[in-house]
Amino acid sequence: MGSDTPQNSNEGSSNAPATPEPAPTQTQTATPVENRTISPAYQQPIIVQTQSTWQRFSGWLGWTGFMICGFLLMSMTIRYYDYFDTTGGIEERFHSGSEVATDKIAIINVSGVIMAGTYVKQQIDRVRKDSNVKAIVLRVDSPGGTVTGSDYIYHHLKKLREDKDIPIVVSMGGMATSGGYYVAMAVGDQEKSIYAEETTTTGSIGVIIPHYNVTGLMAKYDVVDDSIASHQNKQMLSMTREMTPEQRELIQEYVNEAFGLFKRKVQEGRPVFRDDPSALDQLATGAIFTAGQAKKYNLIDEIGFIEEAIERAAELAKVSVDSVRVVQFKSPPSLLDLTSMAADKETRLANMLNLSAPRAYFLTTTLPPLVTSHELHRLLD
């Protein structure tokens, strides 16, 4: 029989959902997980962890240390490779031709007064290491310089040509005289290999040792050179003393020997003078020539700009001028850049003494090369 007492409709029904427990509030103590059954509707509170000031500082300090260590490691690596770098940090720059070509024609620049020849040697070393270089255009715009520097460049250009078995074509700029003409002889026996622009000045085959005699001026102002030397010939090039006839003869012999070297190099680069040395003697008077005169006297082959020289180099290398990349090299800091740098007193004094030392020159000038040198900053190398 039914009872009058009301019964819960959920009681005794196994399929009826249980009444969800209310989520604990912030004032409630959460029941341990192992002592209670978590209802599907129960949501755990989200716990947000905040970093302390020390933790943030430690993280920042760690990243900073990592970056500093990476920078130091990179600097050490750069310095390591710089130690063994023989190129002086020069950079290759696109000049003309195809930007995507693999084969290259390299322009090596000889400009300004030639002193040590260091920068030119760096270009040579850069070309030597590049197997893609198929020919060289030697761009000369120089009045010459020291005998030693000119011969140094000539030697390494000739060795580069022979070792890599690649042609050299000369492109003369505004001036290629004396030592500038000397280095051009590195082309060897190759015909049609020396180009000069229509306004080029060339020639000046000869040797000079600048010397000035100011003894008359010193006598006028009662100035006496009281230097002490081991022998009188130690001062035979001093401008403060008269040169004796015997000393002048010694200097002349020195100049004549250097002059003979110059003429031999010209005969190596201009085979026409081997069979007729007298023709070279008539030209090797120190006189300068226009491009037209130089071609007439067989001192050059063609009159043309650097573009013609590049075309000839491509022809000799058996590559198409349209499918070759012509490159040149970025110069190191100029003299103006150098003077803006803080140089120590010892270096400046050494530069002055080096410039004032007597030298023999393949040079077209009556003045010593004091400030016109393209390589003044390399004098101590």
C-alpha positions as CSV (number, residue, x, y, z in Angstrom):
1,M,0.0,0.0,0.0
2,G,1.2,3.6,-0.7
3,S,2.4,5.7,2.1
4,D,1.2,9.3,2.6
5,T,4.7,10.4,3.4
6,P,6.2,12.3,0.4
7,Q,9.3,10.7,-1.1
8,N,12.1,12.3,-3.0
9,S,11.7,11.6,-6.7
10,N,15.5,11.0,-7.0
11,E,15.7,8.5,-4.2
12,G,16.1,5.0,-5.4
13,S,16.7,6.0,-9.0
14,S,20.2,4.9,-10.0
15,N,20.1,6.9,-13.2
16,A,19.3,10.3,-11.6
17,P,22.2,12.7,-11.6
18,A,23.7,13.7,-8.3
19,T,23.2,17.2,-7.0
20,P,26.6,19.0,-7.8
21,E,28.6,20.2,-4.9
22,P,29.2,23.9,-4.8
23,A,32.7,25.1,-5.6
24,P,34.6,26.2,-2.6
25,T,34.9,29.9,-2.1
26,Q,37.9,31.8,-1.0
27,T,36.9,31.5,2.6
28,Q,36.4,27.8,2.4
29,T,39.1,25.2,3.2
30,A,39.5,22.9,0.2
31,T,38.9,19.3,0.9
32,P,42.0,17.1,0.4
33,V,41.8,15.4,-3.0
34,E,42.3,12.0,-1.5
35,N,39.3,12.4,0.8
36,R,36.8,13.6,-1.6
37,T,35.3,12.8,-5.0
38,I,35.7,15.6,-7.5
39,S,32.5,16.2,-9.3
40,P,32.7,16.8,-13.1
41,A,31.4,20.2,-12.5
42,Y,34.1,21.1,-10.0
43,Q,36.7,23.6,-11.2
44,Q,40.0,24.1,-9.5
45,P,41.0,27.7,-8.8
46,I,43.7,29.1,-11.2
47,I,46.9,29.8,-9.2
48,V,49.0,32.6,-10.7
49,Q,52.7,32.5,-9.8
50,T,54.5,35.9,-9.9
51,Q,58.3,36.2,-10.2
52,S,60.2,38.0,-7.5
53,T,62.4,41.0,-8.2
54,W,65.5,38.8,-7.6
55,Q,64.2,36.2,-10.1
56,R,63.7,38.8,-12.8
57,F,67.1,40.3,-12.1
58,S,68.8,36.9,-12.2
59,G,67.1,36.2,-15.6
60,W,68.2,39.5,-17.0
61,L,71.7,39.0,-15.7
62,G,71.9,35.6,-17.3
63,W,70.9,36.8,-20.7
64,T,73.3,39.7,-20.5
65,G,76.1,37.4,-19.6
66,F,75.2,35.1,-22.5
67,M,75.2,38.0,-24.9
68,I,78.6,39.4,-23.6
69,C,80.2,35.9,-23.9
70,G,78.9,35.6,-27.4
71,F,80.2,39.0,-28.3
72,L,83.6,38.2,-26.9
73,L,83.8,34.9,-28.6
74,M,82.9,36.5,-31.9
75,S,85.5,39.2,-31.4
76,M,88.2,36.6,-30.6
77,T,87.2,34.7,-33.8
78,I,87.4,37.8,-35.9
79,R,90.8,38.7,-34.4
80,Y,92.0,35.2,-35.0
81,Y,91.2,35.3,-38.7
82,D,92.5,38.9,-39.0
83,Y,95.8,37.8,-37.6
84,F,96.3,35.5,-40.6
85,D,94.7,37.9,-43.1
86,T,97.2,39.0,-45.8
87,T,94.7,41.2,-47.7
88,G,94.6,44.0,-45.2
89,G,90.8,43.8,-45.0
90,I,90.3,45.0,-48.6
91,E,86.9,44.3,-50.0
92,E,85.9,43.2,-53.5
93,R,83.5,45.5,-55.4
94,F,81.6,45.0,-58.6
95,H,82.9,47.1,-61.4
96,S,81.1,46.0,-64.6
97,G,80.0,43.0,-66.6
98,S,77.7,40.3,-65.4
99,E,76.6,40.5,-61.8
100,V,75.9,36.8,-61.6
101,A,78.9,35.4,-63.5
102,T,81.4,33.1,-61.8
103,D,84.4,34.0,-64.0
104,K,86.1,37.2,-63.1
105,I,88.5,39.8,-64.4
106,A,90.2,41.6,-61.5
107,I,91.3,45.2,-61.7
108,I,94.5,45.8,-59.6
109,N,95.1,49.5,-58.9
110,V,98.4,51.2,-58.7
111,S,97.8,54.8,-57.9
112,G,99.6,57.7,-56.3
113,V,103.3,57.8,-55.5
114,I,104.7,54.3,-55.0
115,M,106.4,53.8,-51.7
116,A,106.4,50.4,-50.0
117,G,103.9,48.8,-52.5
118,T,102.0,47.1,-49.6
119,Y,98.5,47.8,-50.7
120,V,99.1,46.6,-54.3
121,K,100.6,43.4,-52.8
122,Q,97.4,42.9,-50.8
123,Q,95.4,43.1,-54.0
124,I,97.7,40.6,-55.6
125,D,97.3,38.2,-52.7
126,R,93.5,38.6,-53.0
127,V,93.6,37.7,-56.7
128,R,96.0,34.8,-56.1
129,K,93.6,33.1,-53.7
130,D,90.6,33.5,-56.1
131,S,90.5,30.6,-58.6
132,N,87.7,32.3,-60.5
133,V,89.9,35.2,-61.7
134,K,90.8,34.5,-65.4
135,A,92.6,37.8,-66.2
136,I,93.9,41.0,-64.7
137,V,93.6,44.6,-65.7
138,L,96.4,46.6,-64.2
139,R,95.1,50.1,-63.8
140,V,98.1,52.5,-63.4
141,D,97.7,56.1,-62.5
142,S,101.0,57.0,-60.9
143,P,104.1,59.2,-61.4
144,G,106.3,56.5,-60.0
145,G,108.0,56.3,-56.6
146,T,110.9,54.4,-55.0
147,V,113.0,52.0,-56.9
148,T,112.4,49.3,-54.3
149,G,108.6,49.8,-54.2
150,S,108.3,49.8,-58.0
151,D,110.4,46.6,-58.3
152,Y,108.5,44.9,-55.5
153,I,105.2,45.5,-57.3
154,Y,106.7,44.4,-60.7
155,H,108.1,41.2,-59.2
156,H,104.8,40.1,-57.5
157,L,102.7,41.0,-60.6
158,K,105.0,39.0,-62.8
159,K,105.0,36.1,-60.4
160,L,101.2,36.2,-60.2
161,R,100.9,36.1,-64.0
162,E,103.3,33.1,-64.3
163,D,102.0,31.1,-61.3
164,K,98.3,31.4,-62.3
165,D,99.0,31.5,-66.0
166,I,96.6,34.3,-66.6
167,P,97.1,37.4,-68.8
168,I,97.7,41.0,-67.6
169,V,96.5,44.0,-69.6
170,V,97.6,47.5,-68.5
171,S,95.2,50.4,-68.5
172,M,97.1,53.7,-68.0
173,G,95.2,56.6,-66.5
174,G,96.2,60.2,-66.3
175,M,99.8,59.4,-65.6
176,A,101.9,56.3,-65.9
177,T,105.5,57.5,-65.7
178,S,108.8,56.3,-64.3
179,G,108.0,53.7,-61.7
180,G,104.4,53.7,-63.0
181,Y,105.7,52.7,-66.4
182,Y,108.1,50.2,-64.7
183,V,105.3,48.2,-63.1
184,A,103.5,48.1,-66.4
185,M,106.3,45.9,-67.8
186,A,104.9,43.0,-65.8
187,V,102.7,42.2,-68.9
188,G,105.7,40.3,-70.3
189,D,105.8,39.3,-74.0
190,Q,102.0,39.5,-74.5
191,E,101.2,41.6,-77.6
192,K,98.6,44.3,-77.5
193,S,98.7,44.4,-73.8
194,I,99.3,48.1,-72.8
195,Y,96.6,50.6,-73.3
196,A,96.8,54.3,-72.6
197,E,94.1,57.0,-72.6
198,E,94.4,59.7,-75.1
199,T,95.4,62.2,-72.4
200,T,97.8,59.9,-70.6
201,T,101.3,61.1,-69.8
202,T,103.8,58.3,-69.8
203,G,107.6,57.6,-70.3
204,S,110.0,59.4,-68.0
205,I,112.3,56.3,-68.0
206,G,115.1,57.2,-65.6
207,V,116.3,57.4,-62.0
208,I,116.7,60.4,-59.7
209,I,118.0,60.9,-56.2
210,P,116.7,64.2,-55.0
211,H,119.3,66.4,-53.4
212,Y,119.3,70.0,-52.2
213,N,122.2,72.2,-51.3
214,V,121.3,74.9,-48.7
215,T,124.9,75.6,-47.7
216,G,124.7,79.1,-49.1
217,L,121.5,79.8,-47.1
218,M,123.2,78.5,-44.0
219,A,126.2,80.7,-44.5
220,K,124.0,83.7,-44.9
221,Y,122.4,83.1,-41.5
222,D,125.6,81.8,-39.9
223,V,124.3,78.2,-39.4
224,V,126.8,75.4,-39.3
225,D,126.2,71.6,-39.6
226,D,128.2,70.2,-36.8
227,S,127.1,66.6,-37.2
228,I,129.5,63.8,-36.2
229,A,129.7,60.8,-38.6
230,S,131.7,57.7,-38.9
231,H,132.9,58.7,-42.4
232,Q,132.5,61.8,-44.5
233,N,130.5,59.7,-47.1
234,K,127.9,59.1,-44.4
235,Q,126.7,62.7,-45.1
236,M,127.3,62.8,-48.8
237,L,123.6,63.3,-49.5
238,S,123.1,65.8,-46.7
239,M,121.7,69.1,-48.0
240,T,123.8,71.0,-45.4
241,R,127.2,70.0,-46.8
242,E,128.8,70.4,-50.2
243,M,129.2,67.1,-52.1
244,T,132.7,66.3,-53.2
245,P,133.5,65.1,-56.7
246,E,134.3,61.6,-55.4
247,Q,131.0,61.5,-53.6
248,R,129.1,62.6,-56.7
249,E,130.8,59.8,-58.7
250,L,129.7,57.2,-56.1
251,I,126.1,58.4,-56.3
252,Q,126.2,58.5,-60.1
253,E,127.4,54.9,-60.1
254,Y,124.5,53.9,-57.9
255,V,122.0,55.7,-60.1
256,N,123.5,54.2,-63.3
257,E,123.0,50.7,-61.9
258,A,119.4,51.3,-61.0
259,F,118.9,52.8,-64.5
260,G,120.3,49.7,-66.1
261,L,117.8,47.6,-64.1
262,F,115.0,49.9,-65.4
263,K,116.0,49.4,-69.0
264,R,116.2,45.6,-68.6
265,K,112.6,45.6,-67.3
266,V,111.5,47.7,-70.2
267,Q,113.1,45.2,-72.6
268,E,111.3,42.3,-70.9
269,G,107.9,44.1,-71.3
270,R,108.6,45.6,-74.7
271,P,110.3,42.9,-76.8
272,V,110.8,45.4,-79.7
273,F,113.7,47.0,-77.7
274,R,115.5,43.7,-77.2
275,D,116.7,43.6,-80.8
276,D,117.3,47.4,-80.9
277,P,118.7,48.6,-77.5
278,S,119.8,51.8,-79.1
279,A,116.2,52.8,-79.8
280,L,115.5,52.4,-76.0
281,D,118.5,54.5,-75.2
282,Q,117.1,57.3,-77.3
283,L,113.8,57.2,-75.3
284,A,115.2,56.5,-71.9
285,T,116.3,60.1,-71.2
286,G,113.7,60.9,-68.5
287,A,111.5,62.6,-71.2
288,I,107.7,62.3,-70.9
289,F,105.4,61.4,-73.9
290,T,101.8,61.7,-74.8
291,A,99.8,58.6,-75.6
292,G,100.2,59.3,-79.3
293,Q,104.0,59.7,-79.0
294,A,104.3,56.6,-76.8
295,K,102.4,54.5,-79.4
296,K,104.6,55.9,-82.2
297,Y,107.8,54.9,-80.2
298,N,106.4,51.5,-79.2
299,L,106.2,52.3,-75.5
300,I,102.5,51.3,-75.6
301,D,100.3,49.2,-77.8
302,E,96.9,50.9,-78.1
303,I,95.1,54.1,-77.2
304,G,91.9,53.4,-75.3
305,F,90.1,53.5,-72.0
306,I,89.8,50.9,-69.4
307,E,86.8,49.4,-71.2
308,E,89.0,48.5,-74.1
309,A,91.6,47.0,-71.8
310,I,88.9,44.9,-70.2
311,E,87.7,43.6,-73.6
312,R,91.3,42.7,-74.5
313,A,91.7,40.9,-71.1
314,A,88.6,38.9,-71.8
315,E,89.8,38.0,-75.2
316,L,93.1,36.8,-73.9
317,A,91.4,34.8,-71.2
318,K,89.0,33.3,-73.8
319,V,85.8,34.4,-72.0
320,S,83.0,36.6,-73.2
321,V,83.1,40.1,-71.8
322,D,79.3,39.9,-71.4
323,S,79.5,36.7,-69.3
324,V,82.3,37.7,-66.9
325,R,82.3,39.8,-63.7
326,V,84.8,42.6,-63.5
327,V,85.7,43.4,-59.9
328,Q,88.0,45.9,-58.2
329,F,89.0,46.3,-54.6
330,K,88.2,48.9,-52.0
331,S,91.1,51.0,-50.8
332,P,92.3,51.1,-47.2
333,P,91.8,54.4,-45.3
334,S,93.1,57.4,-47.2
335,L,95.7,59.9,-46.0
336,L,92.9,62.2,-44.9
337,D,91.4,59.4,-42.8
338,L,94.8,58.7,-41.3
339,T,95.4,62.3,-40.2
340,S,92.1,62.4,-38.5
341,M,93.1,59.4,-36.3
342,A,95.1,59.8,-33.1
343,A,98.6,58.7,-33.9
344,D,101.2,58.5,-31.2
345,K,104.3,60.7,-31.3
346,E,106.7,57.9,-32.0
347,T,104.8,56.8,-35.1
348,R,104.6,60.4,-36.4
349,L,108.3,60.9,-35.8
350,A,109.1,57.6,-37.6
351,N,107.1,58.7,-40.6
352,M,108.9,62.0,-40.8
353,L,112.3,60.3,-40.6
354,N,111.3,57.7,-43.2
355,L,110.3,60.4,-45.6
356,S,113.4,62.4,-45.1
357,A,115.8,59.5,-45.7
358,P,117.7,59.6,-49.1
359,R,116.1,57.3,-51.6
360,A,116.5,56.5,-55.3
361,Y,113.3,57.1,-57.3
362,F,111.7,56.1,-60.5
363,L,109.8,59.3,-60.2
364,T,108.6,62.2,-62.4
365,T,109.1,65.1,-60.1
366,T,111.8,67.4,-58.7
367,L,110.4,67.2,-55.2
368,P,110.5,64.3,-52.8
369,P,107.1,62.6,-52.2
370,L,106.1,64.2,-48.9
371,V,102.3,64.2,-49.0
372,T,101.2,62.8,-52.3
373,S,101.8,59.2,-51.4
374,H,98.8,56.9,-51.6
375,E,100.5,54.6,-49.1
376,L,101.9,57.0,-46.5
377,H,100.1,55.1,-43.8
378,R,102.0,51.9,-44.9
379,L,105.5,53.3,-44.7
380,L,106.5,51.4,-41.6
381,D,105.3,48.0,-43.0
